[in-house]
Amino acid sequence: MFFYLMDECYDKCQDDDLGMFLSSISPEIWEDGMPTERCVYEDWRRLNKDIVVNEENIIEISAYFLEYYEKEHSYHLARAKEILRKTANDAMVRRATVRAQAMCNKHHYKE
């Protein structure tokens, strides 16, 4: 769901750093549905291991994850965080959820 929510943000801002970040985590590039940079996926899992990520908390968790990536990897994701905090809404989250569910159904992810 995170990737698709960030893709919604990218549609609004076309930020270069966000675009580079998304290209490294896209589940749509490879046939197995896994991101090119699996370490990003592992970071997501590690940082959210005790949290049930859902439609109610995905915006907050996504903003936190972007902050982590800014600090750890020198991305500049301020515009994406601003969109998440100020303009992200239930419709964006729902579209991201539907797209994520379609990928889960296609690839039979275990998590």
C-alpha positions in Angstrom: 0.0 0.0 0.0 2.9 2.3 0.8 4.2 2.3 -2.8 0.8 3.1 -4.3 0.2 5.9 -1.8 3.6 7.4 -2.7 2.7 7.0 -6.3 -0.4 9.1 -5.7 1.8 11.8 -4.1 4.2 11.6 -7.1 1.2 12.3 -9.4 0.7 15.6 -7.4 4.3 16.8 -7.2 6.5 15.1 -9.8 9.4 15.4 -7.4 12.7 13.9 -8.8 13.8 12.4 -5.5 10.4 10.8 -4.9 10.5 9.5 -8.5 13.9 7.9 -7.9 12.8 6.4 -4.6 9.6 5.0 -6.3 11.6 3.4 -9.1 13.6 1.5 -6.6 10.6 0.1 -4.7 8.1 -0.4 -7.5 6.4 -3.8 -7.4 5.5 -3.4 -11.0 9.0 -3.6 -12.6 9.9 -7.2 -12.1 7.8 -10.2 -12.8 7.9 -11.5 -9.2 6.3 -8.3 -7.9 9.2 -7.5 -5.6 11.0 -4.2 -5.5 14.4 -3.8 -7.1 15.8 -2.5 -3.8 14.6 -5.2 -1.4 16.5 -3.5 1.4 13.9 -0.8 1.3 11.2 -3.5 1.8 13.3 -4.9 4.7 13.6 -1.4 6.3 9.8 -1.0 6.0 9.3 -4.4 7.7 11.8 -3.7 10.4 10.5 -0.2 11.3 6.9 -1.4 11.3 7.3 -4.9 12.8 5.1 -4.2 15.8 2.5 -2.2 13.9 -0.5 -3.3 11.9 -0.4 -1.0 8.9 -3.9 -0.3 7.6 -5.9 2.4 5.9 -6.3 4.4 9.2 -2.6 4.8 9.9 -0.9 4.4 6.5 -0.5 8.2 6.0 1.2 8.8 9.3 3.4 5.7 9.0 4.4 6.7 5.4 5.4 10.2 6.5 7.5 8.6 9.3 9.2 6.2 6.8 10.0 9.1 4.4 11.6 11.0 7.3 13.7 7.9 8.1 14.8 7.7 4.4 15.7 11.3 4.3 17.9 11.0 7.3 19.5 7.7 6.4 19.9 8.1 2.6 19.9 11.8 1.9 16.7 11.9 -0.1 14.8 15.2 -0.2 11.2 14.2 0.3 9.7 17.3 1.9 7.1 17.8 -0.8 5.9 14.2 -0.5 5.6 14.6 3.2 3.7 17.8 2.8 1.2 16.2 0.5 0.8 13.3 2.9 0.2 15.6 5.9 -1.9 18.3 4.2 -3.7 16.8 1.2 -3.7 13.0 1.4 -7.2 11.8 2.0 -9.4 8.7 2.2 -9.8 8.6 -1.5 -6.1 8.5 -2.1 -5.7 5.8 0.5 -8.5 3.8 -0.9 -7.0 3.9 -4.4 -3.7 2.8 -3.0 -5.3 0.0 -1.1 -7.2 -1.3 -4.2 -4.0 -1.3 -6.3 -2.0 -3.0 -3.6 -4.6 -5.6 -3.2 -4.5 -6.3 -6.9 -0.8 -6.9 -6.7 -1.2 -9.1 -3.6 -3.8 -11.2 -5.5 -1.5 -11.4 -8.6 1.6 -12.4 -6.7 0.2 -14.3 -3.7 2.4 -12.4 -1.2 2.8 -14.1 2.1 2.8 -10.8 4.1 
